[in-house]
């Protein structure tokens, strides 16, 4: 991780216990404890914007940062504008298994749940 201090993202984005547990196990499987979960918003998808999540070890000085359950989450400032109050959850079951982002800032979303506006 970087040696400089990044801004706290806890007011912008939160992570449920279930999501933190799953992300932590995925990072452990990667074998690199310095990885953070990057959450980003990019143009695209059927509603105009789409979520992107991936592991990243390159943390910029202006990234917002939060930690939950031993998992570091980073968000770039442009994406943070679209994620106010959003949260990441993970459900494990026969229907709807996987990660989902609950975003109260979204005014419209698509049927697949992967894009919003």
N, C-alpha and C positions, 0 to 999 in steps of 0.2 A: 504494500500500500504506500501511498504517497506520504511525504513528510510534512505537507502543509495541511492546514485546517480547512475543511469544506463546510458549507452551511448545513444546518440541520434541516432535514426534510420531513421530520415527524409530523408537522402540521399539514404537509402537503399530501403525504402518502403513508398508509399504515399497512401492516402485514399481520394476518391472523396467525394464531399459534400453529394451526394445521399447515398453512403455507410455509411458515418459517421452518417447521420440521422437515417438510418435503424438500425445500430448497437446500437446507443444511445437508441432507442425505445425498442430494445430487452433487453438491460441492465436494463432499467427502469422496464420492465416487470418482470425481475428476482428479483427486489427489493434489490439489493446489489450494491450501487454506487461505491464500491471499485474494481469491476471487470474490468479487461482489456481484450481486444481481443488479444489472442495469435495466431500468424500466424507461422506455422512451415512447414518444408519440410521433408518428410519421404520417405524411400525406399518403393517402391511398385507402383502399378498401371501398366497399359499396356505399358507405355513409360519409366518406370524405377524409377521415383520420383513422389510423389503425395503431394498435398497441404492438410494441416490440419488447421482448424480454430476452436477455442473454447474459452469460457470465462475462465479466470484464475485470481486468486487473489494471487498466489504464484509467485512473481517476483524475479528472481535470480540476483545476483550482476553483472553478465556478460551479462545479457539480454540487447539488444538494445531497445530503447523506443522512440516512437513518439506520438504526440497528434494532433488530428484534430477534430474540431467541438465538443470538450468536450469528445472525445473518446480516450482512451489510447490504443495504440497498442504496443505489445512487441514481440520480435523475438529473439530466441536463436542464438548464434554466428554461429553454424554449418548451420542453416537454412539461415542465412543472406548471406552466400556465394552463395546461389542459387537464391537470390531475388534482386540482384542489379538493381535498377531502376524500380522495379515492383510496380504495383498499384492495389488497391482493388476498385471495382466498384459495384454498385447495380442497376439493371434494374427491373422495375415493369411493366409488360405488359403481353399480352396473350402468346407471344412466347419469350422464353429465359429469363423468370423472375428468379431473384435470384442474388447471388453474383458471381462475376467473377474476376479472377486475370489476369491482363495483365503483362506478364513477358518478357521483351526484352532479357533476358539472356537465355531463353528456345530456344534450337535449333530444337526441335521436340516436338509435342504434339499429344495426342490421339484424336479420334473423339468425345469423351465425354467431353473433356476439363478439366478433373480432374487430369491428369497426364502429365508429360513432361520429357524431358531429356536435 
